[in-house]
Amino acid sequence: MHVLLAEDDAATSKLVAHVLTRAGHTVHCVAGGNEAITALRRQSPDVVVTDWNMPGMNGLELLQNLRKQPVVPPVVMLTANSSLDARTRALLAGADEFLAKPARPDEIVEAVERCYARVHQSMPRVVVASKTPPARACHEAPFPVMVVASSTGGPDALRTFLPSIPASMGGAILVVQHAPAFIMDAMLHSMQRETDRTVHLGAKDMAIEEGHVYLAPGDHHMQVSANSRKLEINQGPPENYVRPAADPLFRSAARAFGSKVVAVVLTGPGRDGSHGCAEVRLAGGRILVQDPATAVAPPMPRSVIEAGLADEVVPLAEIGRAAALALSSLGSRVRV
């Protein structure tokens, strides 16, 4: 793969380039964010690795600039700014990986290759029924649920999405945001300010209640027990190169709630959510995806569309309203 490395320290640049070249990758080195933007206009790197503290445009500004571009390669932030605040700011700004200096050679290679693998996953092989599948568990589920997948750009997208689905509409909302635990703690409080629903960090055996939101905890998959309809939290193997992943949640929700599931796929790299959407479709649920043109990272919603699974493709500004209508149609308390 081709890596663009933005690093102003010559010794560090030479070392990181050597590590990646030895792993079989080609590396183009620049000394700052402005040079990186120029290089991106001339070439299409598979992954960008950037320092934070650089002259001119620093790494965080570079990251914010990149996220405004129509085609965005995954970004690894490699920096001596190792504080919790720095990690949080970088990941919320859209970094796909964060490494603190000094990083081991294997850590650098693994982070770069993991970013590349997520973006270049093979298209999921799914069988889409030619006719509407039979509804399952429609009469057994006590209320509908909405399952949501988001990744890069997700915190901002969720802040736009959630206010359109008030607690009075009933149903429960279960969210997988690809992020470490310290990000989810911050998101819990941020999201509570945006919605009148009670927001929880998912926990083992937590009961799912109408009018509530449940966030998958960092580094743990969150699933729904088919028997009790309570949350299951585990550290099973990563799926789609991430943990938590949306696919385990979507699959389990389809088993537990059948046709009373609305699946929503928002911004993110890779293909997480596509296989789970196939299970939701087979159970008779509905699938909405963010219009990729309005996504910071288009691949996740685009993969659902390309698989032929999307019932609706909706811009970010309108997808909350569309999801609320879908939830209402499945038997929530209040119609919109």
N, C-alpha and C positions, 0 to 999 in steps of 0.2 A: 504494500500500500504506500501511498505518498503522504508524507507528514509535513506540515508547515510548522516550524518551530520559531516562536517569537521570544527571544531571550537576549537581554542587553549585556549580560556578563559573558565575556568571550570564553572563559574557561568552562563555565557551566554549559554554554551552548555546544561547545566542542564535545564535552562528556556525554550529554544527552543524545546528540547526533550520532556519536559512536555507538552508544547502547542500542539505539533503534536501527542503525545500519547493520550492526552485527546480528540483529534479529531478522534481517532480510528486508527491511523497509528503506525506501528512499526518503531523504530528508532535505528540505530547503530551509535555510536559516536566515532570519531577519533579526534586526536589533530592537524593534519596537512595534507598537500597534499601528502607527501610520504606514510603516513599511509592509506590515502584514496585510493591510487593506489593499495596498498597491499590488502585492503579490497575488492576492485572491482575485483581482480583476484579470490577471494574466493566466492563471492556472486554477485547477479545481482539486485541491487537496482532499484526501479522504478524512483526515483528522487534523485539527489544529491543537498544538500544545503551546501554552502561553504562560509566561511569568506574570506577576501582578505589577511589581514596581519596575516600571520602564520609563524612559524619558518620552516626552510628547504624550501620545495616547497610551495610557497604562493598560494593563491586562483586563481590568474590570470594564473600562470604557470600550476596549476592543470587543469584549464579549457582548456588551449591550449594543454595539454597532452591528455586530454579526447577526444578532437575533432580529434585526430589522430587514435583513436581506431575504430575497425570495428563496434562495437555496442555501442552506446553512449546514456546514460540516459539523460533526460533533466536536466538542471542545474539552480539553483536559487543562485544568488550572494547576500549574506546578509552581509553588511559591513558598517563600520563607514566612509569609503571613499565615501562621498556623493557628491563630486564635479561633475560638468558637464563632466570634462575630464575623471574621473573615470567611470562614467556611460557609456560614449561613448566607452572607451577602453574595458570594460567588455562585452557590448553588441556586439561590432564588433568582439570580440574574440570568441563569440558564446554562451554567457549566454542567457538563455531563459527568465529569469526574473531578475530584479535588485531591491533590497530592501535596503534602508538606515536604519541603526540603529539610534535610537531605533525604531523598527517596532512593530506595534500593533499585538497582537496574531491573530486577524482575517486576517490581511494582510498576515502573514506568511502562515497560513492554506490555504487561497485562492490562493496564488501564487503557492504553492506546488500542490494543487488539480487541478489548471488550467493547469499546465505543464503536469500532468498525463492525464488529460482529452484530451488534444490536441493530445497526442501520441496514445491514445487508443480509438479514435473515431471509430465508426462502419464503415465498408466498405460501401461506397455509393451504393445505389441500382440504377443502370442505365440500360437502355435498349439500346443495341448496334444494329444498323441496320445490317441485314445480307448482304444487298447490299448497294452500295454507295448511300447515300441519295440524293435527288434532291437538286441542288444548289439553294440557296435563295439569292436574292439581289446582285447576281454576276454582273449583268449589271448596277445596280443602284449605287453601291458604287463607288466613284470616284477614289479610290486607296485602296490597301490592308492595313491591320493593323496587327501588331504582338503584342500579349498580353503575358506578362511574369509574372510568379509567383516565388518568392524566399523568403527564410526566413533565418534560421540559416546557416551561411556560405555564404549567398547571396551576400553581398558586394564584396567579393573576386571573387565569381563566375561571377558576372556581369562585373567585370573588365576584366575577360578573354573573356566573351561572346560578349560584345558590339563592340569591335574593328573590328570584322569580318563582321559587317553589316554597311558599310559606307553610308553616306547620298545620294551618287550618285545612290544607289539602289532604292531610293524612299520608299514609304510606311511610316507609322508612327509606333513607338514603344511605348507601354504603359506598365508601370512596377508597380507591387505591391510588395514592400519589406516590410515584417513584421517588423516594427521599429517605435519608437516614433518620434515626430516631430524634436527633436534636432539631431537625427541621419540622418534624411532625408535632413536637411540643409547641413550637412557635406557631405553627399553622392552626393548631387547636384553638388558641386564643384569637387569632386573626379571623378565622372563619366564624367564630361565635359572634363577633361583632357585625358580621354581614347577614346573619339569618336569625329569625325568631325561633328556629328549631334548636333543641338542645344538642350540642355537639360533644361526642365522646371519642376518646381514643379506645379502639377496640380492645377487649380483654377476654380471656378464656371464660366460656360459659355465660357471657353477658347476654341478657335477653334483648331481642330486637323489638323495639316499640315504635308504634306510629308516631309521626311528628318529630322523630329524632334523626340525627346524622351520626354515622360511625366511620371513623378514619382507621385504616389499617396502620398498626404501629410500625415504626421503622425496623427494617431487617427481619420482618415476620410476615408470612402469608396470613391473610384473613379469609376464612371460609364460613359457610353457613351449614350447620348440622341439618341433614334432611329430616331427622326424626324430631328433634326438639325445636328447630328453628332458632337455636342460639348460636353465638359466634364461636368459632374454633380458631385458635391462634397457634401457629407452628412455625418452626424453622426448617421446613422441608427444603429440598434443593432449589436453587433459583430457577425460574422459568423465564424464557426469553431474555436471559442474562440479568434478570433483576429479581429482587426480593425486598418488599412485597411485589407480587405480580397480579395483574388483573385477571388473567385466565382462570386461576384457581377459584377466585371469588365468583366470577361469572358462571363457571360450570356448577359450582355448588348451589348458587342461587337458583339456577334453572331446575336443579333436582328438588330443591326445597319448596320453591314457590311456583314452579311450572309456568303457566301462561301469564301469571301476574308479575312479570318481570319487565322492566324497562331498562335496557342497557344503553349507556351513553359513553362514547369514546371521544375524548378531547385531545388536545395537542400532545405530541410526544414523538420521539424517534423510535424506530423499530416497529414491531408488529404485535406487541402485547395487546390482548383484548380480542384479536381476530378469531382465534380458536374458541374462546369463550362465547363470542357472539354467535358462532355456529350452534353451540349448545342452546343458547337462548332462543334462536330461531326455531330449532327442532322442538323446543318445549312450547312454542306458540307465543313467545314474548315479542316485544317490539325493540327495534334497534335504531338509535339516532346517533349521528356522528357530526362533529364540528366540521364545517366547510374547511378543507385544507388551506384554502386561500386566506383564511383568517387565523390560522394556527401558527404559533411561533415555530413549532416543529411539525410539519405536515404528515410524516410517514405513518403514524399510528392510525389516524382517521382514514388516510388514503388507503391503507391496506384493507380495512373493512369494506370500503367502497369497491375496491378492485376485486375482492372476493365475492361481490354480489350480495352482500348481507345487509346493507343499509336500507332501512325503510324510509328514512329522511336524512338529508344532508342540509345542515342549517348553519348560517353564520354565527359566530360566537355571541354577538349581541342579541340574538333571537333564540338560541338553543335552549335557554332556561325556560322560556315560555312554551316552546314546543314540547319539552320534556314534561312540563307541568300538565299540558293537555293530554299527553300519552298516559301519565300517571292517573289522571282523573278518569280517563276512559276505562281503566281497569278496576274501578270500584272504590276510589278514594271518597272521602266524606263530602267534599265540596267540588262542584263543577265550576269551570272557568268560562 
